[in-house]
Amino acid sequence: MLLFIAKQSQSAFRDNYLGAKSMAMGGAYTALADDIDGILANPAGINAIKAQQLTATTAILHVGLSDESRLSQNIFGYAYKLREIDSLGILWKQFSVSRLYYENIFALSYARSTSLYLSKSEQKRPRNLSMGGTIKLMNWDSAPTIDSYGRTLEDLSGWTGVDFDLGFIIWTSENTPVALSFQNLRNPNIASSSSNIKEYLPFTTSMGVAAIEKNFTWVLDLILKNGEIDLKIGAERKSHDNRFYFRAGMELANLAWGMNFTAGAGYKPSDSMRIDYAFVYPINTILDTLGSHRISIVYDFGE
């Protein structure tokens, strides 16, 4: 599997894992991307932060694989409210397979809120539209392929390039956001310069809707790429004191080909900090795994 990744780049940047909150809710985050890690789901969502936010996520993916490979992921991000109507966010995401292969994404995002309606009075205009864009510096690289005698059989050069995302969130009512997001607008060829095979990062369209109540939220996403449709569904239940969160969800890859079951919880030890955990288990795609586990810490400050 690892050799296949290194030679063909078939899996490069296909990892759609984000923070523990979103993953526990089936990965359905297009309309609810209100944390920094939502930059890669919908950059328009970062305008939901109150003042400043830091986030950190670490994860071990597909524990217990038969080849004993270790798949891990780390995410760090920061967002800042420039003014009442716009925000700026930066994020670094790394995916690695043991010491054989890694990917990095460095993202810079800007989001701005405005109104869909025309009014002579600025105060009467509800800011019910958020728009955002992201520029991504991306790279992957792999270790040399070495035979049993320690000789280098192949040493592929990696790939570095730039891509862009664009997102929108419309608040059709106070508690019902509807969202549209476009990822990988350039559709770049991410194959190694040493390879004769071209491998394009797929242009992806994500459509999402959320219903947000006082103690309960549900979300739904439809993801379109390469002629396939992925369906993601999730829900979150809050305790009455807003300290504990219980989440669950499901992801259907191409509606039938594969399915992930997700679950998780969150805890707020203070008004500024939230700690989240997520568990993702593949039902019929990856065998002999104990699932993926991730922990996120989100800290809001500077209000």
Summary of the structure (lengths in Angstrom):
residues: 303
radius of gyration: 19.8
end to end distance: 47.5
largest distance: 77.2
contacts: 1044
relative contact order: 0.20
helix: 9%
strand: 53%
